[in-house]
Amino acid sequence: MAEESENEKTEEPSQKRLDEALERGDVVKSQEVNTWFVMGGATLVMMVFSGSMSTSLMTSLRGLFANAHQIRVDAGALPLLFQRIGVELISTLAVPFLVLLIAAIGGNMIQHRLVWSFEGLTPKLSKISPMAGFKRLFSKQSLANFVKGLVKLIVISVVLTALMWPERDRFEGLVTTDPAVLLPFIKVLALKLMGAVVAMLALVAAVDYLFQYRQWHERQKMSLQELKEEYKNTEGDPHIKGRLRQLRQVRMKKRMMANLPKASVVITNPTHYAVALQYERGMEAPICVAKGMDALALKIREIAGQHAIPIVENPPVARALHATVEIDDAIPPEHYKAVAEVIGFVMKLRRPSGGR
């Protein structure tokens, strides 16, 4: 039971897990959001550019149709004719096409940042496995896509029917209507239909994005065992880290004891803390050569006694230095005055006996 609970994906994904998913191209992506952006872009193109596009095309092609009987279609002239028509079409449709392209890219960029991953193109046996395909066919995602498509079909049908039904009587007379009147009517009707579809798709896209995000987040969840493995891989095995820490402490203690005879004074608390400082004329500030608490502090005092190093009891200074100074580092400027008084006191004691 314990192993099963450790393998259940119940934990929130780590940042490393999310970064790996992004590198694989596994991101939150709702196709409905893309569809909404494209439909919105198409509606914008219809509103802003439909008049200028139709005018430009009409102007470009009017002469072509009016003088169609004079146009040469031999082997040399026909490619030039197609080239001219192509240039006219491209120049007219370039900006609207660019708007649609930006809308399509924006539909993806608003959901996730740009991703370059070829993992989705890598051949996998699971993609051609009949069993895997059967599971995908009846998965939660497939069911959601089916329901979503059904809802869109019903809603769009209802919306279009509601908009078109009041205009049913006008449709019969469109056959004999002048094109100059017909085109504005078609434009207005098309904008109404597209606006209604865009409004409806906004709701569908929002619901679908929340669903896709939930599915993606559940996919990224981790089990306790995966969290432990990730911690080992990123931070290292805790047992190994503990052993390395222990070895570093042993080496540091040996180095302290070897450097302790160089100390000029040992400041104590009197038994809980001990800090050994080295100071010689010309040094900018005293240097900590050893420090310790409790048993290690007693050992420092013992070695200091063996080498006739002065021991000064000053609890506030000892505690402050132990908390702020590391081995082989100079003491901080805020402790200069207190330490200078201690070292000055030690030098006065040594002066009568011809000390340093």
C-alpha positions as CSV (number, residue, x, y, z in Angstrom):
1,M,0.0,0.0,0.0
2,A,2.8,2.4,0.8
3,E,4.4,1.8,-2.6
4,E,1.1,2.4,-4.3
5,S,0.6,5.7,-2.5
6,E,4.1,6.8,-3.4
7,N,3.4,6.1,-7.1
8,E,0.1,8.0,-7.2
9,K,0.5,11.3,-9.0
10,T,-0.9,13.5,-6.2
11,E,1.8,16.2,-5.8
12,E,2.0,19.5,-7.6
13,P,4.6,19.6,-10.4
14,S,8.0,21.1,-9.7
15,Q,9.4,23.9,-11.8
16,K,11.9,21.4,-13.3
17,R,9.0,19.2,-14.4
18,L,7.2,22.2,-16.0
19,D,10.4,23.2,-17.8
20,E,10.9,19.7,-19.1
21,A,7.3,19.6,-20.4
22,L,7.9,22.9,-22.2
23,E,11.0,21.5,-23.8
24,R,9.1,18.4,-25.0
25,G,6.4,20.7,-26.5
26,D,3.9,19.5,-24.0
27,V,2.0,22.8,-23.4
28,V,-1.5,24.0,-22.8
29,K,-3.2,24.4,-26.1
30,S,-6.8,24.9,-27.0
31,Q,-7.7,24.6,-30.6
32,E,-10.8,26.7,-29.9
33,V,-8.7,29.6,-28.9
34,N,-6.9,29.5,-32.2
35,T,-10.2,29.2,-34.0
36,W,-11.5,32.3,-32.2
37,F,-8.5,34.3,-33.1
38,V,-8.7,33.3,-36.7
39,M,-12.4,34.1,-36.9
40,G,-11.9,37.4,-35.1
41,G,-9.2,38.2,-37.6
42,A,-11.4,37.3,-40.5
43,T,-14.2,39.5,-39.1
44,L,-11.8,42.4,-38.8
45,V,-10.6,41.9,-42.4
46,M,-14.2,41.8,-43.5
47,M,-15.0,45.1,-41.6
48,V,-11.9,47.0,-42.6
49,F,-10.6,45.7,-45.9
50,S,-13.6,44.3,-47.7
51,G,-14.5,47.6,-49.4
52,S,-10.9,48.4,-50.5
53,M,-10.3,44.9,-51.6
54,S,-13.4,44.8,-53.8
55,T,-12.7,48.2,-55.2
56,S,-9.1,47.3,-56.0
57,L,-10.0,44.0,-57.6
58,M,-12.8,45.6,-59.6
59,T,-10.5,48.3,-60.9
60,S,-7.8,45.8,-61.8
61,L,-10.1,43.3,-63.5
62,R,-12.5,45.7,-65.2
63,G,-10.1,46.4,-68.0
64,L,-9.3,42.7,-68.3
65,F,-12.9,41.7,-68.8
66,A,-13.8,44.7,-70.9
67,N,-11.0,43.9,-73.3
68,A,-11.0,40.2,-73.1
69,H,-11.4,39.8,-76.9
70,Q,-8.1,41.7,-77.4
71,I,-6.0,39.8,-75.0
72,R,-3.3,37.6,-76.6
73,V,-3.2,34.0,-75.3
74,D,-0.3,32.7,-77.2
75,A,2.7,30.9,-75.6
76,G,4.6,34.1,-75.0
77,A,1.7,36.3,-73.7
78,L,-0.2,33.9,-71.5
79,P,2.4,33.5,-68.8
80,L,2.7,37.3,-68.6
81,L,-1.0,37.6,-68.3
82,F,-1.1,35.1,-65.4
83,Q,1.8,36.9,-63.8
84,R,0.0,40.2,-64.0
85,I,-3.2,38.8,-62.4
86,G,-1.1,37.1,-59.7
87,V,0.6,40.3,-58.8
88,E,-2.7,42.2,-58.6
89,L,-4.2,39.5,-56.4
90,I,-1.2,39.4,-54.1
91,S,-1.0,43.2,-53.7
92,T,-4.7,43.3,-52.9
93,L,-4.7,40.3,-50.4
94,A,-1.3,40.8,-48.8
95,V,-2.4,42.9,-45.8
96,P,-5.6,40.9,-45.1
97,F,-3.5,37.7,-45.3
98,L,-1.0,39.2,-42.9
99,V,-3.7,40.0,-40.4
100,L,-5.0,36.4,-40.5
101,L,-1.4,35.1,-40.1
102,I,-0.8,37.4,-37.1
103,A,-4.2,36.2,-35.6
104,A,-3.2,32.6,-36.1
105,I,0.2,33.1,-34.4
106,G,-1.4,35.2,-31.6
107,G,-3.8,32.4,-30.8
108,N,-0.8,30.2,-30.0
109,M,1.4,32.8,-28.3
110,I,-1.3,33.9,-25.9
111,Q,-1.5,30.3,-24.6
112,H,2.2,29.6,-24.2
113,R,5.5,31.1,-25.1
114,L,7.3,30.1,-28.3
115,V,8.4,26.4,-28.3
116,W,10.8,24.7,-30.6
117,S,10.5,21.0,-30.1
118,F,10.8,18.1,-32.6
119,E,9.7,15.4,-30.1
120,G,6.2,15.4,-31.5
121,L,7.7,14.4,-34.9
122,T,9.7,11.5,-33.5
123,P,8.2,8.2,-34.6
124,K,6.7,6.2,-31.7
125,L,5.2,2.7,-31.8
126,S,2.4,3.9,-29.4
127,K,1.1,6.1,-32.2
128,I,0.5,3.2,-34.5
129,S,-0.5,0.7,-31.8
130,P,-4.2,-0.4,-32.3
131,M,-4.6,-0.7,-28.5
132,A,-3.2,2.8,-27.9
133,G,-5.4,4.2,-30.7
134,F,-8.5,2.5,-29.1
135,K,-7.7,4.1,-25.8
136,R,-7.3,7.5,-27.4
137,L,-10.6,7.0,-29.2
138,F,-12.5,6.5,-26.0
139,S,-10.4,8.8,-23.8
140,K,-11.7,11.8,-21.8
141,Q,-10.1,14.1,-24.3
142,S,-12.0,12.4,-27.2
143,L,-15.3,12.6,-25.3
144,A,-14.7,16.3,-24.6
145,N,-13.9,17.0,-28.2
146,F,-17.1,15.2,-29.3
147,V,-19.3,17.1,-26.8
148,K,-17.6,20.4,-27.8
149,G,-18.2,19.8,-31.5
150,L,-21.8,18.9,-30.8
151,V,-22.4,22.0,-28.7
152,K,-20.7,24.2,-31.4
153,L,-22.9,22.7,-34.1
154,I,-26.1,23.2,-32.2
155,V,-25.3,26.7,-31.0
156,I,-24.1,27.9,-34.4
157,S,-27.1,26.4,-36.1
158,V,-29.4,28.2,-33.6
159,V,-27.6,31.5,-33.9
160,L,-27.5,31.4,-37.7
161,T,-31.2,30.5,-37.9
162,A,-32.1,33.3,-35.5
163,L,-30.2,35.8,-37.7
164,M,-31.3,34.5,-41.1
165,W,-34.9,33.8,-40.5
166,P,-36.1,37.5,-40.3
167,E,-34.4,38.1,-43.6
168,R,-36.1,35.1,-45.4
169,D,-38.5,37.3,-47.3
170,R,-35.7,39.5,-48.7
171,F,-33.8,36.5,-50.1
172,E,-36.4,35.9,-52.8
173,G,-35.9,39.3,-54.3
174,L,-32.1,39.2,-54.4
175,V,-32.1,37.4,-57.7
176,T,-33.3,40.5,-59.5
177,T,-31.5,43.0,-57.2
178,D,-28.8,45.3,-58.7
179,P,-25.3,44.2,-57.8
180,A,-24.5,47.6,-56.5
181,V,-27.3,47.2,-53.8
182,L,-26.7,43.4,-53.4
183,L,-23.1,43.6,-52.3
184,P,-23.6,46.0,-49.3
185,F,-26.5,43.9,-48.1
186,I,-24.4,40.7,-48.3
187,K,-21.6,42.5,-46.4
188,V,-23.8,43.6,-43.6
189,L,-25.4,40.2,-43.3
190,A,-22.0,38.4,-43.3
191,L,-20.7,40.7,-40.6
192,K,-23.7,40.0,-38.5
193,L,-23.2,36.3,-38.9
194,M,-19.5,36.4,-38.3
195,G,-19.9,38.7,-35.2
196,A,-22.4,36.2,-33.7
197,V,-20.1,33.3,-34.4
198,V,-17.1,35.1,-32.8
199,A,-19.1,36.0,-29.7
200,M,-20.3,32.4,-29.4
201,L,-16.8,31.0,-30.0
202,A,-15.4,33.3,-27.2
203,L,-17.4,31.4,-24.6
204,V,-16.5,28.0,-26.1
205,A,-12.8,29.0,-26.3
206,A,-12.7,30.1,-22.6
207,V,-14.3,26.9,-21.4
208,D,-12.1,24.7,-23.6
209,Y,-9.0,26.5,-22.4
210,L,-9.8,25.9,-18.8
211,F,-10.5,22.3,-19.6
212,Q,-7.2,21.9,-21.5
213,Y,-5.3,23.6,-18.7
214,R,-6.8,21.3,-16.2
215,Q,-5.9,18.2,-18.3
216,W,-2.4,19.5,-18.8
217,H,-1.9,20.3,-15.1
218,E,-3.1,16.8,-14.1
219,R,-0.6,15.3,-16.6
220,Q,2.3,17.2,-15.0
221,K,1.5,16.1,-11.5
222,M,4.2,14.0,-9.8
223,S,4.2,11.1,-7.4
224,L,6.2,11.1,-4.1
225,Q,8.7,8.7,-5.7
226,E,9.2,11.0,-8.6
227,L,9.8,14.0,-6.3
228,K,12.4,12.0,-4.4
229,E,14.2,10.9,-7.6
230,E,14.2,14.5,-8.9
231,Y,15.5,15.8,-5.6
232,K,18.3,13.2,-5.7
233,N,19.2,14.2,-9.3
234,T,19.1,17.9,-8.7
235,E,20.3,18.3,-5.1
236,G,22.1,15.0,-4.7
237,D,21.5,12.0,-2.4
238,P,20.9,13.3,1.2
239,H,23.1,10.6,2.7
240,I,25.9,11.5,0.4
241,K,25.5,15.2,1.1
242,G,25.5,14.5,4.8
243,R,28.7,12.5,4.5
244,L,30.4,15.2,2.4
245,R,29.3,17.8,5.0
246,Q,30.8,15.7,7.8
247,L,34.1,15.3,5.9
248,R,34.3,19.1,5.3
249,Q,33.8,19.7,9.0
250,V,36.5,17.2,9.9
251,R,38.9,18.9,7.5
252,M,38.0,22.3,8.7
253,K,38.6,21.3,12.3
254,K,42.1,19.9,11.5
255,R,43.0,23.1,9.7
256,M,41.8,25.2,12.6
257,M,43.8,23.2,15.1
258,A,46.9,23.5,12.8
259,N,46.5,27.2,12.6
260,L,45.6,27.8,16.2
261,P,49.2,28.3,17.4
262,K,49.4,31.4,15.1
263,A,46.6,33.1,17.1
264,S,47.3,36.3,19.0
265,V,44.3,36.0,21.4
266,V,41.3,33.7,22.1
267,I,38.1,35.5,23.0
268,T,35.6,33.3,25.0
269,N,32.1,33.3,26.5
270,P,33.7,31.8,28.8
271,T,33.1,28.1,27.9
272,H,30.3,28.1,25.3
273,Y,32.0,30.1,22.6
274,A,35.7,30.5,21.6
275,V,37.1,32.6,18.8
276,A,40.8,32.7,18.0
277,L,42.1,35.8,16.2
278,Q,45.5,36.4,14.6
279,Y,46.8,39.9,14.4
280,E,50.3,41.3,13.4
281,R,51.4,44.8,12.8
282,G,50.7,45.9,9.2
283,M,47.5,43.8,8.9
284,E,44.4,45.7,8.0
285,A,42.2,43.7,10.4
286,P,42.5,40.6,12.7
287,I,41.8,37.3,11.0
288,C,39.7,34.4,12.5
289,V,41.9,31.3,12.6
290,A,39.5,29.1,14.7
291,K,36.1,29.2,16.3
292,G,33.8,26.7,18.0
293,M,31.1,26.0,20.5
294,D,30.9,23.9,23.7
295,A,33.4,20.9,23.3
296,L,35.2,22.5,20.4
297,A,35.5,25.8,22.4
298,L,37.0,23.8,25.3
299,K,39.5,22.2,22.9
300,I,40.5,25.6,21.5
301,R,41.0,26.9,25.1
302,E,43.2,23.8,25.8
303,I,45.4,24.3,22.8
304,A,45.7,28.0,23.5
305,G,46.9,27.2,27.0
306,Q,49.5,24.8,25.7
307,H,50.9,27.5,23.4
308,A,50.6,30.4,25.9
309,I,48.0,32.2,23.8
310,P,46.2,34.8,25.9
311,I,42.5,33.9,26.7
312,V,40.2,36.9,27.2
313,E,36.6,36.4,28.5
314,N,34.3,38.8,26.7
315,P,30.9,37.1,26.1
316,P,29.2,39.8,23.9
317,V,32.3,40.0,21.6
318,A,32.7,36.2,21.5
319,R,29.1,35.6,20.5
320,A,29.1,38.4,17.9
321,L,32.3,37.2,16.3
322,H,31.2,33.5,16.3
323,A,28.0,34.5,14.5
324,T,29.5,36.8,11.9
325,V,33.1,35.7,11.1
326,E,34.1,32.7,9.1
327,I,37.4,30.8,9.3
328,D,40.3,32.6,7.5
329,D,38.1,35.8,7.1
330,A,38.9,39.2,8.5
331,I,36.5,40.5,11.2
332,P,33.8,42.9,10.0
333,P,34.4,46.7,10.5
334,E,31.6,46.9,13.1
335,H,33.7,44.8,15.5
336,Y,37.0,46.7,15.0
337,K,36.6,48.9,18.1
338,A,35.8,46.0,20.5
339,V,38.5,43.7,19.2
340,A,41.1,46.6,19.2
341,E,40.4,47.0,22.9
342,V,41.0,43.3,23.5
343,I,44.2,43.2,21.5
344,G,45.4,46.4,23.1
345,F,44.8,44.9,26.5
346,V,46.8,41.7,25.5
347,M,49.7,43.8,24.2
348,K,49.9,45.7,27.5
349,L,50.1,42.4,29.4
350,R,52.9,41.2,27.2
351,R,54.9,44.4,27.1
352,P,56.6,44.0,30.6
353,S,57.8,40.5,29.7
354,G,59.3,41.7,26.4
355,G,56.5,40.2,24.3
356,R,55.8,41.0,20.7
